[in-house]
Amino acid sequence: MSVLKLESGSGCLVLASSSPRRSALLMQVGIAFRVVHPQVDEEAISHPDPIETAAMRAAAKLEVARPLMRPDESALLSADTMVFLGNTTFGKPANREEAAHMLQSLAGRTHTVVTACAMLTPGDTLHQFIDTADVRFLPLDESEIADYLDHQEWRGVAGGYRVQGVAARFLESIHGSYATVMGLPIHRVYSILRPHIGTQQPSQ
């Protein structure tokens, strides 16, 4: 598979995220990138509307990551993902018990996953957008939840589950982009980068 590089500078997109899932999605579609790790206190950024919270956090990560760009880099991407059901927002569980409570709440119901992105493209153009997906879980009993928690996938992820992992067995339906549930609406990202992609180089 060829690697897609930007026309300007180093050709690499800078991904401001520690999420291995976002890196995996960029790798999957062949976009050249490197990772930086902006230090943002996500819990200090909050809004009654979870969609606004995600957008604010993505914007904050972008601003913190700007100084981490190299002189020859001209594209930057940050993202934040939130899970909510009705008026309840599910962040990253602090412990196993909190993760169990989240899964009990989501079982047999439809919840919404929102991923907000902030991007800089060549010319210092700012793009901000959100993408949502509705996810329905099968009903789950306590033993199924306990078994899932034993896999440790609940750690460090909104809602306490990873859709691309063991939790895939709980999925009844997804309305929207699977990639958005993973944490990066890659189709939206590519649409914005597309005019700036220059060379395609064979992968090593």
C-alpha positions in Angstrom: 0.0 0.0 0.0 1.3 3.5 -0.9 1.8 6.1 1.8 -0.1 9.3 1.4 2.0 12.4 2.1 1.1 16.1 2.2 2.5 18.3 -0.5 4.1 20.8 1.9 7.0 20.4 4.3 7.8 17.0 5.8 4.6 15.6 4.3 3.5 14.2 7.6 0.4 14.9 9.6 1.0 15.5 13.3 -1.4 13.5 15.4 -1.9 15.1 18.8 -3.1 12.0 20.6 -1.9 9.2 22.8 -4.6 6.9 21.5 -3.3 3.8 19.7 -6.7 3.4 18.0 -6.4 6.8 16.3 -2.9 5.9 15.2 -4.1 2.5 13.9 -6.8 4.2 11.8 -4.4 6.6 10.1 -2.0 3.7 9.4 -4.9 1.6 8.0 -5.7 4.2 5.4 -2.0 5.0 4.6 -1.7 8.6 5.8 1.9 9.5 6.8 1.9 10.9 10.4 3.9 11.2 13.6 2.5 11.4 17.1 2.9 14.1 19.8 1.5 13.9 23.3 -0.2 17.1 24.4 -0.7 17.3 28.2 -4.3 18.5 28.8 -6.3 18.2 32.0 -9.5 16.9 30.3 -11.5 16.8 33.5 -11.0 20.5 33.9 -12.8 21.1 30.6 -16.5 20.5 30.9 -19.8 21.7 29.5 -23.4 20.5 30.2 -23.6 19.4 26.6 -21.2 16.4 26.0 -20.8 17.4 22.4 -19.6 20.8 23.4 -17.3 19.2 26.0 -15.7 17.0 23.3 -15.3 20.0 20.9 -13.7 22.1 23.7 -11.3 19.3 24.7 -10.2 18.7 21.1 -9.6 22.4 20.6 -7.6 22.6 23.8 -5.4 19.7 22.7 -4.8 21.3 19.4 -3.6 24.6 21.0 -1.3 22.7 23.4 0.1 20.7 20.5 0.9 23.6 18.2 4.3 24.4 19.8 5.2 20.7 19.4 5.1 21.0 15.6 8.4 21.1 13.7 9.1 24.1 11.4 8.6 21.9 8.3 5.2 20.6 9.5 1.9 22.2 8.4 -0.9 19.9 9.4 -2.1 19.0 12.9 -5.0 16.8 14.2 -6.5 16.4 17.6 -9.6 14.6 18.8 -11.7 13.8 21.8 -14.4 11.1 22.2 -17.4 11.1 24.6 -20.0 8.5 25.3 -23.4 9.5 26.6 -26.9 8.0 27.2 -29.6 10.5 27.8 -28.3 13.1 30.2 -25.5 10.8 31.5 -22.0 11.1 30.2 -19.6 8.2 30.4 -15.9 9.2 30.6 -12.9 7.0 31.2 -13.7 4.8 34.2 -11.4 5.3 37.2 -11.6 1.7 38.3 -13.1 -1.7 37.6 -16.2 -1.0 39.6 -16.9 2.2 37.7 -16.4 0.4 34.4 -18.9 -2.3 35.5 -21.5 0.3 36.3 -21.0 1.9 32.9 -21.5 -1.4 31.1 -24.6 -2.2 33.2 -26.0 1.1 32.2 -25.3 0.6 28.5 -26.4 -3.0 28.3 -29.6 -3.5 26.2 -29.8 0.2 25.3 -28.7 2.6 22.6 -26.1 5.2 23.5 -24.3 7.9 21.4 -20.6 8.2 20.7 -19.4 11.6 19.6 -15.9 12.3 18.4 -14.9 15.9 18.0 -11.8 16.9 15.9 -9.8 20.0 15.5 -7.3 20.3 12.6 -4.8 22.7 11.1 -4.0 22.3 7.4 -1.4 24.0 5.3 -1.9 27.8 5.3 -2.8 27.6 9.0 -6.4 26.9 8.2 -8.5 25.7 11.2 -11.1 23.0 10.8 -13.4 21.8 13.6 -16.1 19.2 13.3 -18.0 16.5 15.1 -19.2 13.1 14.1 -21.7 11.0 16.0 -22.7 7.3 16.0 -25.5 5.5 17.8 -24.5 2.2 19.3 -26.8 -0.5 20.7 -25.5 -3.2 23.1 -27.1 -6.6 23.6 -28.5 -7.2 27.1 -25.6 -8.3 29.3 -25.6 -10.4 32.5 -23.2 -10.0 35.4 -21.0 -12.9 34.3 -20.5 -11.4 30.8 -19.6 -8.1 32.2 -17.2 -9.6 34.7 -15.5 -11.6 32.0 -15.1 -8.6 29.8 -13.6 -6.6 32.6 -11.0 -9.3 33.1 -9.7 -8.5 29.7 -8.7 -5.0 31.0 -10.0 -3.3 27.8 -12.0 -0.9 29.9 -8.9 1.0 31.0 -8.4 4.5 29.5 -11.3 4.6 27.2 -14.6 6.5 27.3 -17.6 4.3 28.2 -15.3 1.5 29.4 -15.2 -0.5 26.2 -13.2 -0.8 23.0 -15.5 -1.5 20.0 -12.7 -3.1 18.1 -11.8 -5.5 20.9 -13.7 -8.1 22.9 -16.6 -5.7 23.3 -17.5 -6.4 19.6 -19.4 -9.4 20.8 -21.8 -7.1 22.6 -22.7 -5.0 19.6 -26.3 -5.3 18.3 -26.0 -2.4 15.9 -24.1 0.8 15.0 -25.7 3.6 13.1 -22.9 5.9 11.9 -19.2 5.4 11.3 -17.4 2.5 13.1 -14.3 4.6 13.0 -16.0 7.4 14.9 -16.8 4.9 17.7 -13.1 3.9 17.7 -12.2 7.6 18.2 -11.5 9.1 14.8 -13.9 9.7 11.9 -11.3 8.9 9.3 -13.5 9.6 6.3 -13.9 13.2 7.6 -10.2 13.6 8.2 -9.3 12.3 4.8 -11.8 14.6 3.1 -10.1 17.6 4.7 -6.6 16.4 3.9 -7.4 15.3 0.4 -6.7 18.6 -1.4 -3.3 18.8 0.3 -2.0 15.3 -0.5 0.8 15.3 -2.9 3.0 12.3 -3.3 2.2 8.6 -2.8 5.2 6.6 -1.8 5.4 2.8 -1.6 5.4 1.6 2.0 8.6 0.1 3.3 
